[in-house]
């Protein structure tokens, strides 16, 4: 009888720990969204697990060094905050197709532009490159996505467009999948009624991240990017 009771208590403690972890991540997400909350992260999930369907949400903050397209001598720093919902479907084992929808803003440090939250939307495709014919804890995938944010301040509207192509290597363990890679990130902003459109100073970057499965279906993702942008992204989701 005593061992049975002990087992029940241990199970309840584990359940409470999982609930606590979930609560902590939710609170962190709310805090990030409340403050200045990047391009979409490449992870969440960083590897193909089809056929399956997953849905998640995340918040992030990024900073870009930018310059005016018509005059490279005019430079500035741009920050963006985004909250994104991501729906991912993998009809077969080696291909994921996903859509993104949410809100985002745009701030310029010296350009005196402070865009309010506007609609963000986009989508992407993730084919798996390795392994193709056998199981392996190492997964190599290619991720291509387009993301667009429309925002405005008191004087003009802005359209932020971003194309991102990433090569991702992840190592899938029991509940963790750390990953890293390189990416090509082409970013430009068009302002209505102005010739001072801007683009990013650097197109190539690197990133590291980790997917963590709390249960077989519930996962969290944390990702950091450098070079093309300085960015952090935190997301959570559910895999069916």
DOMARMAR-721608 format. One line per 10 residues: number of its first residue (from 1); their letters; for each residue x, y, z of N, C-alpha, C. Coordinates in nm, 2 decimals, padded with zeros to 4 digits, always signed. Layout:
% residues N
NUM) A) X:Y:Z:X:Y:Z:X:Y:Z | ...
This chain:
% residues 240
1) XXXXXXXXXX) +00.08:-00.12:+00.00:+00.00:+00.00:+00.00:+00.09:+00.13:+00.00 | +00.19:+00.13:+00.09:+00.28:+00.25:+00.10:+00.35:+00.28:-00.04 | +00.41:+00.18:-00.10:+00.48:+00.20:-00.23:+00.38:+00.26:-00.33 | +00.26:+00.21:-00.33:+00.16:+00.26:-00.43:+00.13:+00.41:-00.40 | +00.12:+00.45:-00.27:+00.09:+00.59:-00.24:+00.21:+00.68:-00.28 | +00.33:+00.62:-00.26:+00.45:+00.70:-00.30:+00.45:+00.72:-00.45 | +00.42:+00.62:-00.52:+00.41:+00.64:-00.67:+00.31:+00.74:-00.71 | +00.20:+00.74:-00.65:+00.09:+00.84:-00.68:+00.14:+00.98:-00.65 | +00.21:+01.00:-00.53:+00.26:+01.13:-00.49:+00.37:+01.18:-00.59 | +00.46:+01.09:-00.63:+00.56:+01.13:-00.73:+00.50:+01.17:-00.86
11) XXXXXXXXXX) +00.40:+01.10:-00.91:+00.33:+01.14:-01.03:+00.27:+01.27:-01.02 | +00.20:+01.30:-00.90:+00.14:+01.43:-00.88:+00.24:+01.54:-00.88 | +00.36:+01.52:-00.82:+00.47:+01.62:-00.82:+00.52:+01.65:-00.96 | +00.53:+01.54:-01.04:+00.57:+01.56:-01.18:+00.47:+01.64:-01.26 | +00.34:+01.62:-01.24:+00.24:+01.70:-01.30:+00.25:+01.84:-01.26 | +00.27:+01.87:-01.13:+00.28:+02.00:-01.09:+00.40:+02.08:-01.15 | +00.51:+02.00:-01.16:+00.63:+02.06:-01.22:+00.61:+02.10:-01.36 | +00.54:+02.01:-01.44:+00.51:+02.04:-01.58:+00.42:+02.17:-01.59 | +00.32:+02.17:-01.50:+00.22:+02.29:-01.50:+00.30:+02.41:-01.46 | +00.39:+02.40:-01.37:+00.47:+02.52:-01.33:+00.56:+02.57:-01.45
21) XXXXXXXXXX) +00.62:+02.48:-01.52:+00.71:+02.51:-01.63:+00.62:+02.58:-01.74 | +00.50:+02.53:-01.77:+00.41:+02.59:-01.87:+00.38:+02.73:-01.82 | +00.35:+02.74:-01.70:+00.30:+02.88:-01.65:+00.42:+02.98:-01.66 | +00.54:+02.93:-01.63:+00.66:+03.02:-01.64:+00.67:+03.07:-01.78 | +00.66:+02.98:-01.88:+00.68:+03.02:-02.02:+00.57:+03.11:-02.06 | +00.45:+03.09:-02.02:+00.33:+03.17:-02.06:+00.36:+03.32:-02.00 | +00.40:+03.32:-01.88:+00.43:+03.46:-01.82:+00.54:+03.53:-01.89 | +00.65:+03.45:-01.93:+00.75:+03.52:-02.00:+00.70:+03.57:-02.13 | +00.62:+03.49:-02.20:+00.56:+03.53:-02.33:+00.48:+03.66:-02.32 | +00.40:+03.67:-02.21:+00.32:+03.79:-02.19:+00.40:+03.91:-02.16
31) XXXXXXXXXX) +00.51:+03.89:-02.08:+00.60:+04.00:-02.05:+00.67:+04.05:-02.18 | +00.72:+03.96:-02.26:+00.78:+04.00:-02.38:+00.69:+04.07:-02.48 | +00.57:+04.03:-02.48:+00.47:+04.09:-02.57:+00.43:+04.23:-02.52 | +00.43:+04.24:-02.39:+00.39:+04.37:-02.33:+00.49:+04.48:-02.35 | +00.62:+04.44:-02.35:+00.73:+04.53:-02.38:+00.76:+04.53:-02.53 | +00.88:+04.58:-02.56:+00.91:+04.57:-02.70:+00.92:+04.42:-02.74 | +00.83:+04.37:-02.80:+00.83:+04.23:-02.82:+00.89:+04.20:-02.96 | +01.11:+03.90:-03.43:+01.21:+03.92:-03.53:+01.16:+03.86:-03.65 | +01.22:+03.87:-03.74:+01.17:+03.77:-03.84:+01.13:+03.65:-03.76 | +01.04:+03.57:-03.82:+00.99:+03.45:-03.75:+01.11:+03.36:-03.72
41) XXXXXXXXXX) +01.11:+03.29:-03.61:+01.21:+03.19:-03.58:+01.21:+03.08:-03.68 | +01.32:+03.01:-03.70:+01.33:+02.90:-03.79:+01.29:+02.77:-03.72 | +01.30:+02.77:-03.58:+01.26:+02.65:-03.51:+01.11:+02.65:-03.48 | +01.08:+02.56:-03.38:+00.94:+02.54:-03.34:+00.85:+02.48:-03.44 | +00.87:+02.37:-03.49:+00.98:+02.28:-03.46:+01.09:+02.29:-03.56 | +01.22:+02.25:-03.52:+01.33:+02.27:-03.60:+01.36:+02.16:-03.70 | +01.28:+02.05:-03.69:+01.30:+01.94:-03.77:+01.16:+01.88:-03.82 | +01.16:+01.80:-03.92:+01.04:+01.74:-03.97:+00.99:+01.62:-03.90 | +00.87:+01.61:-03.86:+00.81:+01.50:-03.79:+00.68:+01.45:-03.85 | +00.67:+01.47:-03.98:+00.54:+01.44:-04.04:+00.52:+01.29:-04.06
51) XXXXXXXXXX) +00.40:+01.25:-04.11:+00.29:+01.34:-04.13:+00.23:+01.38:-03.99 | +00.21:+01.51:-03.98:+00.16:+01.57:-03.86:+00.11:+01.71:-03.88 | +00.05:+01.77:-03.77:+00.00:+01.91:-03.77:+00.04:+01.97:-03.64 | +00.09:+02.09:-03.64:+00.13:+02.16:-03.52:+00.08:+02.31:-03.53 | +00.05:+02.36:-03.41:+00.01:+02.50:-03.40:+00.08:+02.56:-03.28 | +00.13:+02.69:-03.30:+00.20:+02.75:-03.19:+00.19:+02.90:-03.19 | +00.24:+02.97:-03.09:+00.25:+03.11:-03.09:+00.37:+03.16:-03.02 | +00.43:+03.27:-03.06:+00.55:+03.32:-03.00:+00.57:+03.47:-03.01 | +00.65:+03.52:-02.93:+00.69:+03.66:-02.93:+00.84:+03.68:-02.94 | +00.88:+03.79:-03.00:+01.02:+03.82:-03.02:+01.05:+03.96:-03.04
61) XXXXXXXXXX) +01.18:+03.99:-03.03:+01.23:+04.12:-03.05:+01.36:+04.12:-03.13 | +01.38:+04.20:-03.23:+01.50:+04.20:-03.31:+01.55:+04.34:-03.34 | +01.68:+04.36:-03.36:+01.74:+04.49:-03.40:+01.82:+04.47:-03.53 | +01.80:+04.56:-03.63:+01.88:+04.55:-03.75:+01.96:+04.68:-03.77 | +02.08:+04.67:-03.82:+02.15:+04.79:-03.87:+02.10:+04.81:-04.02 | +02.06:+04.93:-04.05:+02.00:+04.96:-04.18:+02.06:+05.08:-04.24 | +02.04:+05.10:-04.37:+02.08:+05.22:-04.44:+01.97:+05.25:-04.55 | +01.97:+05.38:-04.59:+01.88:+05.42:-04.69:+01.93:+05.36:-04.83 | +01.83:+05.31:-04.90:+01.87:+05.24:-05.03:+01.94:+05.33:-05.13 | +01.89:+05.45:-05.14:+01.94:+05.55:-05.24:+02.07:+05.62:-05.19
71) XXXXXXXXXX) +02.10:+05.60:-05.06:+02.22:+05.66:-05.00:+02.28:+05.58:-04.89 | +02.38:+05.50:-04.92:+02.44:+05.42:-04.82:+02.50:+05.49:-04.70 | +02.53:+05.62:-04.71:+02.59:+05.70:-04.61:+02.49:+05.73:-04.50 | +02.36:+05.72:-04.53:+02.26:+05.75:-04.42:+02.22:+05.61:-04.36 | +02.26:+05.59:-04.23:+02.24:+05.47:-04.17:+02.16:+05.49:-04.04 | +02.11:+05.38:-03.98:+02.03:+05.39:-03.86:+02.02:+05.25:-03.80 | +01.94:+05.24:-03.69:+01.91:+05.11:-03.63:+01.76:+05.10:-03.62 | +01.71:+04.98:-03.67:+01.57:+04.95:-03.66:+01.54:+04.84:-03.57 | +01.44:+04.85:-03.49:+01.39:+04.75:-03.40:+01.25:+04.71:-03.44 | +01.22:+04.58:-03.43:+01.09:+04.53:-03.45:+01.04:+04.44:-03.34
81) XXXXXXXXXX) +00.91:+04.44:-03.31:+00.85:+04.35:-03.21:+00.74:+04.28:-03.28 | +00.73:+04.15:-03.25:+00.62:+04.07:-03.32:+00.56:+03.97:-03.23 | +00.43:+03.95:-03.25:+00.36:+03.83:-03.19:+00.30:+03.75:-03.30 | +00.34:+03.63:-03.32:+00.30:+03.55:-03.43:+00.24:+03.41:-03.39 | +00.14:+03.38:-03.47:+00.08:+03.24:-03.46:+00.12:+03.16:-03.58 | +00.16:+03.04:-03.56:+00.22:+02.96:-03.67:+00.14:+02.83:-03.67 | +00.09:+02.79:-03.79:+00.02:+02.67:-03.82:+00.11:+02.59:-03.92 | +00.15:+02.47:-03.88:+00.24:+02.39:-03.97:+00.18:+02.25:-04.00 | +00.17:+02.22:-04.12:+00.12:+02.09:-04.17:+00.23:+02.01:-04.24 | +00.25:+01.89:-04.21:+00.35:+01.80:-04.28:+00.27:+01.69:-04.34
91) XXXXXXXXXX) +00.23:+01.70:-04.47:+00.15:+01.60:-04.53:+00.23:+01.47:-04.55 | +00.36:+01.48:-04.56:+00.45:+01.36:-04.57:+00.57:+01.38:-04.48 | +00.65:+01.28:-04.46:+00.76:+01.28:-04.36:+00.86:+01.39:-04.39 | +00.88:+01.43:-04.51:+01.00:+01.51:-04.54:+00.97:+01.65:-04.59 | +00.84:+01.70:-04.58:+00.81:+01.83:-04.62:+00.71:+01.90:-04.52 | +00.74:+02.02:-04.47:+00.65:+02.10:-04.39:+00.61:+02.22:-04.47 | +00.48:+02.26:-04.46:+00.43:+02.38:-04.51:+00.36:+02.46:-04.40 | +00.39:+02.59:-04.38:+00.33:+02.66:-04.27:+00.29:+02.80:-04.31 | +00.20:+02.85:-04.23:+00.15:+02.99:-04.24:+00.17:+03.06:-04.11 | +00.19:+03.20:-04.12:+00.21:+03.28:-04.01:+00.12:+03.40:-04.01
101) XXXXXXXXXX) +00.06:+03.44:-03.90:-00.03:+03.55:-03.88:-00.01:+03.61:-03.75 | -00.01:+03.75:-03.74:+00.01:+03.81:-03.61:+00.01:+03.96:-03.62 | +00.08:+04.03:-03.53:+00.10:+04.17:-03.53:+00.24:+04.21:-03.51 | +00.28:+04.32:-03.55:+00.42:+04.37:-03.54:+00.43:+04.52:-03.55 | +00.54:+04.57:-03.51:+00.57:+04.72:-03.52:+00.71:+04.74:-03.58 | +00.74:+04.87:-03.59:+00.87:+04.91:-03.64:+00.91:+05.04:-03.58 | +01.04:+05.05:-03.53:+01.09:+05.17:-03.47:+01.23:+05.20:-03.53 | +01.25:+05.33:-03.56:+01.38:+05.38:-03.61:+01.44:+05.47:-03.50 | +01.57:+05.45:-03.47:+01.63:+05.52:-03.36:+01.65:+05.67:-03.40 | +01.72:+05.70:-03.51:+01.75:+05.83:-03.55:+01.65:+05.89:-03.65
111) XXXXXXXXXX) +01.58:+05.80:-03.72:+01.48:+05.84:-03.82:+01.35:+05.90:-03.77 | +01.33:+05.89:-03.63:+01.21:+05.95:-03.57:+01.09:+05.89:-03.63 | +01.09:+05.75:-03.65:+00.97:+05.68:-03.69:+00.93:+05.58:-03.59 | +00.81:+05.58:-03.55:+00.76:+05.49:-03.45:+00.63:+05.43:-03.49 | +00.63:+05.32:-03.57:+00.51:+05.26:-03.62:+00.44:+05.18:-03.51 | +00.31:+05.19:-03.52:+00.22:+05.12:-03.42:+00.21:+04.97:-03.46 | +00.15:+04.89:-03.38:+00.12:+04.75:-03.41:+00.04:+04.74:-03.54 | +00.08:+04.66:-03.63:+00.00:+04.64:-03.75:+00.00:+04.49:-03.79 | -00.07:+04.46:-03.89:-00.08:+04.32:-03.93:+00.05:+04.26:-03.99 | +00.08:+04.14:-03.94:+00.20:+04.06:-03.99:+00.15:+03.93:-04.05
121) XXXXXXXXXX) +00.19:+03.89:-04.16:+00.15:+03.76:-04.22:+00.26:+03.71:-04.31 | +00.25:+03.58:-04.34:+00.35:+03.52:-04.43:+00.34:+03.37:-04.43 | +00.44:+03.30:-04.48:+00.43:+03.16:-04.49:+00.57:+03.10:-04.53 | +00.58:+02.97:-04.53:+00.71:+02.91:-04.56:+00.70:+02.76:-04.60 | +00.81:+02.71:-04.64:+00.83:+02.57:-04.68:+00.96:+02.52:-04.62 | +00.95:+02.39:-04.56:+01.07:+02.33:-04.50:+01.08:+02.19:-04.55 | +01.17:+02.16:-04.65:+01.20:+02.03:-04.69:+01.32:+01.97:-04.61 | +01.31:+01.84:-04.58:+01.42:+01.78:-04.51:+01.52:+01.73:-04.61 | +01.65:+01.75:-04.58:+01.76:+01.71:-04.67:+01.83:+01.58:-04.62 | +01.83:+01.56:-04.49:+01.89:+01.44:-04.43:+01.83:+01.41:-04.30
131) XXXXXXXXXX) +01.80:+01.28:-04.26:+01.82:+01.17:-04.35:+01.70:+01.15:-04.44 | +01.71:+01.08:-04.55:+01.60:+01.06:-04.64:+01.56:+00.91:-04.64 | +01.64:+00.82:-04.61:+01.60:+00.68:-04.62:+01.62:+00.60:-04.49 | +01.68:+00.66:-04.39:+01.70:+00.59:-04.26:+01.68:+00.69:-04.15 | +01.66:+00.63:-04.03:+01.64:+00.71:-03.91:+01.78:+00.76:-03.86 | +01.78:+00.88:-03.81:+01.90:+00.94:-03.75:+01.87:+01.05:-03.65 | +01.94:+01.06:-03.54:+01.91:+01.17:-03.45:+01.95:+01.31:-03.51 | +02.04:+01.30:-03.61:+02.08:+01.43:-03.68:+01.98:+01.45:-03.79 | +01.92:+01.57:-03.79:+01.84:+01.61:-03.90:+01.89:+01.74:-03.96 | +01.89:+01.75:-04.10:+01.93:+01.87:-04.17:+01.81:+01.91:-04.26
141) XXXXXXXXXX) +01.76:+02.03:-04.24:+01.65:+02.08:-04.31:+01.68:+02.22:-04.38 | +01.61:+02.25:-04.48:+01.61:+02.38:-04.54:+01.48:+02.45:-04.52 | +01.48:+02.58:-04.47:+01.36:+02.65:-04.44:+01.36:+02.78:-04.52 | +01.25:+02.80:-04.60:+01.24:+02.93:-04.68:+01.11:+02.99:-04.64 | +01.11:+03.12:-04.60:+00.99:+03.19:-04.56:+00.99:+03.33:-04.60 | +00.86:+03.39:-04.62:+00.84:+03.53:-04.65:+00.75:+03.59:-04.54 | +00.79:+03.70:-04.49:+00.71:+03.77:-04.38:+00.69:+03.91:-04.42 | +00.57:+03.97:-04.40:+00.54:+04.11:-04.42:+00.47:+04.17:-04.31 | +00.51:+04.29:-04.27:+00.44:+04.37:-04.17:+00.40:+04.50:-04.22 | +00.28:+04.54:-04.20:+00.23:+04.67:-04.24:+00.20:+04.76:-04.11
151) XXXXXXXXXX) +00.26:+04.87:-04.10:+00.25:+04.95:-03.98:+00.25:+05.10:-04.02 | +00.22:+05.19:-03.93:+00.22:+05.33:-03.96:+00.23:+05.41:-03.83 | +00.29:+05.53:-03.84:+00.28:+05.63:-03.73:+00.19:+05.74:-03.77 | +00.21:+05.86:-03.70:+00.11:+05.97:-03.73:+00.13:+06.03:-03.86 | +00.24:+06.01:-03.93:+00.27:+06.08:-04.06:+00.26:+05.99:-04.18 | +00.31:+05.86:-04.17:+00.31:+05.78:-04.29:+00.30:+05.63:-04.26 | +00.27:+05.55:-04.36:+00.26:+05.40:-04.34:+00.39:+05.34:-04.39 | +00.42:+05.23:-04.34:+00.55:+05.16:-04.38:+00.51:+05.01:-04.40 | +00.59:+04.95:-04.49:+00.57:+04.81:-04.53:+00.71:+04.74:-04.51 | +00.72:+04.65:-04.41:+00.84:+04.58:-04.39:+00.83:+04.44:-04.45
161) XXXXXXXXXX) +00.92:+04.41:-04.54:+00.92:+04.28:-04.62:+01.05:+04.21:-04.59 | +01.04:+04.08:-04.56:+01.15:+04.00:-04.52:+01.15:+03.86:-04.58 | +01.25:+03.83:-04.66:+01.27:+03.69:-04.71:+01.39:+03.63:-04.64 | +01.36:+03.50:-04.59:+01.46:+03.43:-04.51:+01.48:+03.29:-04.56 | +01.60:+03.25:-04.59:+01.63:+03.11:-04.62:+01.74:+03.06:-04.52 | +01.71:+02.94:-04.46:+01.79:+02.89:-04.35:+01.83:+02.75:-04.38 | +01.95:+02.72:-04.34:+02.00:+02.58:-04.34:+02.01:+02.54:-04.19 | +01.94:+02.44:-04.15:+01.93:+02.40:-04.01:+01.98:+02.26:-03.98 | +02.06:+02.25:-03.88:+02.10:+02.11:-03.83:+02.06:+02.10:-03.69 | +01.98:+01.99:-03.66:+01.93:+01.97:-03.53:+01.96:+01.83:-03.49
171) XXXXXXXXXX) +01.97:+01.81:-03.36:+02.00:+01.68:-03.30:+01.89:+01.64:-03.21 | +01.81:+01.54:-03.25:+01.68:+01.51:-03.18:+01.71:+01.41:-03.07 | +01.69:+01.45:-02.95:+01.70:+01.35:-02.83:+01.56:+01.32:-02.78 | +01.55:+01.27:-02.66:+01.42:+01.22:-02.61:+01.32:+01.34:-02.60 | +01.36:+01.44:-02.53:+01.27:+01.56:-02.52:+01.33:+01.69:-02.56 | +01.46:+01.69:-02.60:+01.53:+01.81:-02.64:+01.58:+01.79:-02.79 | +01.58:+01.91:-02.86:+01.63:+01.91:-02.99:+01.71:+02.04:-03.01 | +01.83:+02.05:-02.96:+01.91:+02.17:-02.99:+01.95:+02.18:-03.14 | +01.96:+02.30:-03.19:+01.98:+02.32:-03.33:+02.06:+02.45:-03.35 | +02.11:+02.46:-03.47:+02.18:+02.58:-03.51:+02.20:+02.58:-03.66
181) XXXXXXXXXX) +02.24:+02.69:-03.72:+02.26:+02.70:-03.86:+02.29:+02.84:-03.91 | +02.29:+02.86:-04.04:+02.31:+02.99:-04.10:+02.19:+03.03:-04.18 | +02.17:+03.16:-04.21:+02.06:+03.20:-04.29:+02.09:+03.32:-04.37 | +02.02:+03.33:-04.48:+02.02:+03.45:-04.57:+01.89:+03.53:-04.54 | +01.90:+03.65:-04.49:+01.79:+03.73:-04.45:+01.79:+03.86:-04.52 | +01.70:+03.87:-04.62:+01.69:+04.00:-04.70:+01.57:+04.08:-04.65 | +01.60:+04.20:-04.60:+01.50:+04.28:-04.54:+01.50:+04.42:-04.60 | +01.38:+04.47:-04.63:+01.36:+04.61:-04.69:+01.23:+04.67:-04.63 | +01.23:+04.80:-04.62:+01.11:+04.87:-04.58:+01.08:+04.98:-04.68 | +00.95:+04.98:-04.72:+00.90:+05.09:-04.81:+00.81:+05.18:-04.73
191) XXXXXXXXXX) +00.84:+05.32:-04.75:+00.75:+05.42:-04.68:+00.66:+05.48:-04.78 | +00.54:+05.50:-04.75:+00.44:+05.56:-04.84:+00.48:+05.71:-04.85 | +00.49:+05.77:-04.97:+00.51:+05.91:-04.99:+00.65:+05.95:-04.96 | +00.75:+05.86:-04.95:+00.89:+05.90:-04.92:+00.98:+05.82:-05.01 | +01.09:+05.88:-05.04:+01.20:+05.81:-05.12:+01.31:+05.75:-05.04 | +01.29:+05.76:-04.91:+01.40:+05.71:-04.81:+01.37:+05.57:-04.77 | +01.34:+05.48:-04.86:+01.32:+05.34:-04.83:+01.45:+05.28:-04.78 | +01.44:+05.18:-04.69:+01.56:+05.13:-04.63:+01.58:+04.98:-04.65 | +01.70:+04.93:-04.62:+01.73:+04.79:-04.63:+01.84:+04.76:-04.53 | +01.85:+04.63:-04.49:+01.94:+04.58:-04.39:+02.09:+04.59:-04.44
201) XXXXXXXXXX) +02.18:+04.62:-04.35:+02.32:+04.63:-04.38:+02.38:+04.50:-04.42 | +02.34:+04.39:-04.35:+02.40:+04.26:-04.37:+02.29:+04.16:-04.40 | +02.31:+04.07:-04.49:+02.21:+03.97:-04.53:+02.24:+03.83:-04.47 | +02.36:+03.80:-04.43:+02.39:+03.67:-04.38:+02.40:+03.67:-04.22 | +02.35:+03.56:-04.16:+02.35:+03.55:-04.02:+02.36:+03.41:-03.97 | +02.36:+03.39:-03.84:+02.37:+03.26:-03.78:+02.27:+03.26:-03.66 | +02.23:+03.14:-03.62:+02.13:+03.13:-03.51:+02.16:+03.00:-03.44 | +02.11:+02.99:-03.31:+02.11:+02.87:-03.23:+01.98:+02.87:-03.16 | +01.93:+02.75:-03.12:+01.80:+02.74:-03.05:+01.78:+02.60:-03.00 | +01.67:+02.58:-02.94:+01.64:+02.45:-02.88:+01.49:+02.43:-02.87
211) XXXXXXXXXX) +01.44:+02.32:-02.92:+01.30:+02.27:-02.90:+01.30:+02.18:-02.78 | +01.20:+02.21:-02.69:+01.19:+02.13:-02.56:+01.05:+02.07:-02.55 | +01.03:+01.94:-02.55:+00.90:+01.88:-02.53:+00.87:+01.85:-02.39 | +00.77:+01.92:-02.33:+00.73:+01.90:-02.20:+00.65:+01.77:-02.19 | +00.57:+01.74:-02.29:+00.50:+01.61:-02.30:+00.53:+01.57:-02.45 | +00.46:+01.46:-02.49:+00.48:+01.41:-02.63:+00.42:+01.51:-02.73 | +00.33:+01.60:-02.68:+00.26:+01.69:-02.77:+00.29:+01.84:-02.75 | +00.32:+01.88:-02.63:+00.35:+02.02:-02.59:+00.49:+02.05:-02.60 | +00.53:+02.16:-02.67:+00.67:+02.19:-02.68:+00.69:+02.34:-02.67 | +00.81:+02.38:-02.63:+00.86:+02.52:-02.62:+00.98:+02.54:-02.71
221) XXXXXXXXXX) +01.00:+02.66:-02.76:+01.11:+02.69:-02.84:+01.18:+02.82:-02.80 | +01.31:+02.82:-02.79:+01.39:+02.94:-02.77:+01.49:+02.95:-02.87 | +01.51:+03.07:-02.93:+01.60:+03.09:-03.04:+01.67:+03.23:-03.04 | +01.80:+03.23:-03.07:+01.88:+03.35:-03.07:+01.95:+03.37:-03.21 | +01.95:+03.49:-03.26:+02.01:+03.52:-03.39:+02.11:+03.63:-03.38 | +02.22:+03.62:-03.46:+02.32:+03.73:-03.46:+02.36:+03.76:-03.61 | +02.44:+03.87:-03.62:+02.49:+03.92:-03.75:+02.39:+03.99:-03.83 | +02.31:+03.92:-03.91:+02.21:+03.99:-03.99:+02.11:+04.07:-03.90 | +02.08:+04.02:-03.79:+02.00:+04.08:-03.69:+02.04:+04.03:-03.55 | +02.01:+04.11:-03.45:+02.03:+04.06:-03.31:+01.89:+04.04:-03.26
231) XXXXXXXXXX) +01.85:+03.91:-03.24:+01.71:+03.88:-03.21:+01.70:+03.76:-03.11 | +01.59:+03.77:-03.04:+01.55:+03.66:-02.95:+01.40:+03.63:-02.98 | +01.37:+03.50:-02.97:+01.23:+03.45:-03.00:+01.19:+03.34:-02.91 | +01.08:+03.35:-02.84:+01.02:+03.25:-02.75:+00.89:+03.21:-02.80 | +00.87:+03.08:-02.81:+00.74:+03.03:-02.86:+00.70:+02.90:-02.79 | +00.57:+02.87:-02.79:+00.52:+02.75:-02.74:+00.41:+02.69:-02.84 | +00.39:+02.56:-02.84:+00.30:+02.50:-02.93:+00.25:+02.37:-02.90 | +00.16:+02.31:-02.98:+00.11:+02.18:-02.96:+00.11:+02.10:-03.09 | +00.17:+01.98:-03.08:+00.18:+01.90:-03.20:+00.08:+01.78:-03.20 | +00.00:+01.77:-03.31:-00.10:+01.66:-03.32:-00.04:+01.54:-03.39
